[in-house]
Amino acid sequence: MYREVAHMETVEIPDEFFDKTSIRQLMLGTGEARRETQIVHALHESFAEFRFEGNRYKGDSTIYIYGAVKYLTNLRNHLTMDLEHFMIRAVFALDPRISRKGAQAMINGITKDRKREDEVEFVDKKASKECMNEASVIRAAIQEHRAVLGFVNPTEKISELKKDKERYYRLVLRYFVFLDRELERKAEMKLSEERIKKEWERRAASLMGSASTWFQCATSSHIL
């Protein structure tokens, strides 16, 4: 749904996404459903590879409901428990050059849940140019990530956001989508660079081979 969206902070998670009926139809399709969810039907029309091709059975309705409830429970647990761990992995994957201290400073700046106020001290006037560049990257990343999380107030914290469950789940789900997309973009860039490198190596080997063949022919002609 968000593949062509340029600014993730403008994305709204539909209310239907956390509805048991919608989740059930995502799993089983909208066919034979008494109340078809339009957004799920549109998703299946756009992404046929995820469309359910099996049959529903009325006797299994309780199982279907349980499956949807279990899915939502697991999703909410994931959004609550795995946020910081996923954020740490994403920060290092997006910029492997960043120091461990810098990554922690970035995460603290995003969540605003640090225990000590002096943990996010980036640089001072005597800092090296490399440290100042990292500090600039950290500040820009903090602003971008907090915008996606929907933080308007610069002092707003993740721990405070958790108290408003309805808002929290939607914003953090959007944030996971944002991180996934950034990681995909980074992987595509790396793959493209590797392809270019391999192509240059192939061409260089081809040129070296041609040069070697020419040299051998020229040497043979001279000897003859």
C-alpha positions in Angstrom: 0.0 0.0 0.0 2.8 2.4 0.9 5.2 1.5 -1.9 4.8 4.8 -3.8 4.5 7.0 -0.7 7.4 9.5 -0.4 6.8 10.8 3.1 5.9 8.1 5.7 5.0 10.8 8.3 1.9 11.5 6.2 0.7 7.9 6.2 -2.3 6.9 8.3 -2.9 3.3 9.4 -6.6 2.4 8.6 -8.8 1.6 11.6 -9.7 -1.7 9.9 -6.2 -3.0 10.2 -6.7 -3.8 13.9 -10.2 -5.2 13.4 -10.7 -9.0 13.8 -12.9 -9.2 10.8 -10.3 -7.5 8.6 -7.6 -9.8 9.8 -9.7 -12.8 9.3 -10.4 -11.7 5.7 -6.7 -11.0 5.1 -6.1 -14.7 6.1 -9.1 -16.2 4.3 -10.0 -13.8 1.6 -13.2 -11.7 1.2 -15.1 -14.4 -0.8 -18.0 -16.0 1.0 -17.7 -13.3 3.7 -21.0 -11.9 5.0 -19.5 -8.4 5.3 -16.8 -7.7 2.8 -14.1 -5.3 4.0 -13.4 -3.0 1.1 -9.8 -2.2 2.0 -8.9 -5.9 2.3 -10.7 -6.6 -1.0 -8.7 -3.8 -2.6 -5.4 -5.2 -1.2 -6.2 -8.7 -2.7 -7.0 -7.1 -6.0 -3.7 -5.2 -6.0 -1.6 -8.1 -4.7 -3.0 -11.3 -6.1 0.0 -13.3 -4.8 -1.4 -12.9 -1.3 -5.0 -13.8 -2.2 -6.5 -16.8 -0.3 -7.3 -19.7 -2.8 -8.8 -22.2 -0.4 -12.3 -22.8 1.0 -14.0 -21.5 4.1 -15.8 -24.0 6.4 -18.7 -22.8 8.6 -17.8 -25.3 11.3 -14.3 -23.8 11.6 -15.6 -20.2 12.3 -14.3 -20.3 15.9 -10.9 -21.4 14.7 -10.8 -18.5 12.2 -11.8 -16.0 15.0 -9.2 -17.4 17.3 -6.5 -17.2 14.6 -7.3 -13.5 14.0 -7.3 -12.7 17.8 -3.9 -14.6 18.2 -2.5 -12.7 15.2 -3.5 -9.3 16.7 -2.1 -10.3 20.1 1.2 -11.3 18.6 1.4 -8.1 16.5 0.8 -5.9 19.5 3.3 -7.8 21.5 5.8 -7.4 18.7 5.2 -3.6 18.4 5.7 -3.2 22.1 8.5 -5.6 23.0 10.7 -5.6 19.9 10.7 -1.9 19.1 14.0 -1.0 20.6 15.8 -4.2 19.5 14.6 -3.8 16.0 15.6 -0.1 16.1 19.1 -1.0 17.2 19.6 -3.5 14.3 18.1 -1.0 11.8 20.3 1.9 12.9 23.5 -0.2 12.4 22.3 -1.7 9.1 21.4 1.7 7.7 24.7 3.2 8.5 27.4 0.6 9.5 30.0 3.4 10.0 28.2 4.9 13.0 29.8 4.2 16.3 28.1 2.2 19.1 27.9 5.3 21.2 26.5 7.2 18.3 23.8 4.5 17.6 22.8 4.6 21.3 22.6 8.4 21.2 20.4 8.2 18.1 18.0 5.7 19.8 17.9 7.8 23.0 17.2 10.9 20.9 14.3 9.1 19.1 12.7 7.6 22.1 13.6 10.3 24.6 13.5 7.6 27.3 17.1 7.9 28.4 17.8 7.6 32.1 20.5 10.2 32.2 20.3 13.6 30.4 24.1 13.5 29.6 23.9 10.3 27.5 23.2 12.2 24.3 26.1 14.5 24.3 27.2 14.5 20.7 30.2 16.7 20.3 31.9 19.8 21.8 33.9 22.5 20.2 37.2 20.5 20.3 35.6 17.4 18.6 37.1 16.1 15.4 35.5 16.7 12.0 34.6 13.0 11.8 32.7 13.2 15.1 30.9 16.4 14.0 29.8 14.7 10.8 28.4 11.8 12.8 26.6 14.2 15.1 25.0 15.9 12.1 23.9 12.5 10.8 22.5 11.6 14.2 20.5 14.8 14.6 19.0 14.5 11.1 18.0 10.8 11.7 16.4 11.7 15.0 14.3 14.4 13.4 13.2 12.1 10.6 12.4 9.1 12.8 10.5 11.2 15.3 8.4 12.7 12.5 7.4 9.2 11.3 6.5 8.3 14.9 4.2 11.3 14.9 6.0 13.3 17.7 5.2 17.0 17.4 6.4 17.9 20.9 10.2 17.6 21.1 10.0 16.3 24.7 7.4 13.6 23.9 8.6 10.1 24.9 7.9 6.6 23.6 7.0 5.5 27.2 4.3 8.2 27.4 3.0 7.2 23.9 2.5 3.6 25.1 -0.2 4.8 27.5 -2.4 5.7 24.6 -2.6 2.2 23.1 -4.8 3.0 20.1 -2.4 5.8 19.0 0.7 3.9 19.9 0.0 0.8 17.8 -0.8 2.8 14.7 2.3 5.0 14.9 4.7 2.2 15.8 3.3 0.0 13.0 3.9 2.9 10.6 7.4 3.3 12.0 8.2 -0.4 11.4 7.0 0.0 7.8 9.4 3.0 7.5 12.4 1.1 8.9 11.6 -1.9 6.6 11.5 0.3 3.6 14.7 2.0 4.5 16.4 -1.3 5.0 15.1 -2.5 1.6 16.3 0.7 -0.1 19.8 0.2 1.5 19.9 -3.5 0.4 18.9 -2.5 -3.2 21.7 0.2 -3.3 24.2 -2.3 -2.1 23.1 -4.9 -4.6 23.3 -2.3 -7.4 26.8 -1.4 -6.3 27.9 -5.0 -6.3 26.4 -5.5 -9.8 28.3 -2.5 -11.1 31.5 -3.7 -9.4 31.1 -7.2 -11.0 30.5 -5.7 -14.4 33.6 -3.6 -14.2 35.6 -6.6 -13.1 34.2 -8.6 -16.0 35.1 -5.8 -18.5 38.5 -5.4 -17.0 39.1 -9.2 -17.3 37.9 -9.1 -20.9 40.2 -6.3 -21.7 43.1 -7.9 -20.0 42.3 -11.1 -21.9 42.2 -9.2 -25.2 45.5 -7.5 -24.5 47.1 -10.8 -23.6 45.9 -12.4 -26.8 47.1 -9.4 -28.9 50.5 -9.6 -27.1 50.9 -13.3 -27.8 49.9 -12.9 -31.4 52.4 -10.0 -31.8 55.2 -11.9 -30.2 54.5 -15.0 -32.3 54.5 -12.9 -35.5 57.8 -11.3 -34.5 59.4 -14.7 -33.8 58.2 -16.1 -37.1 
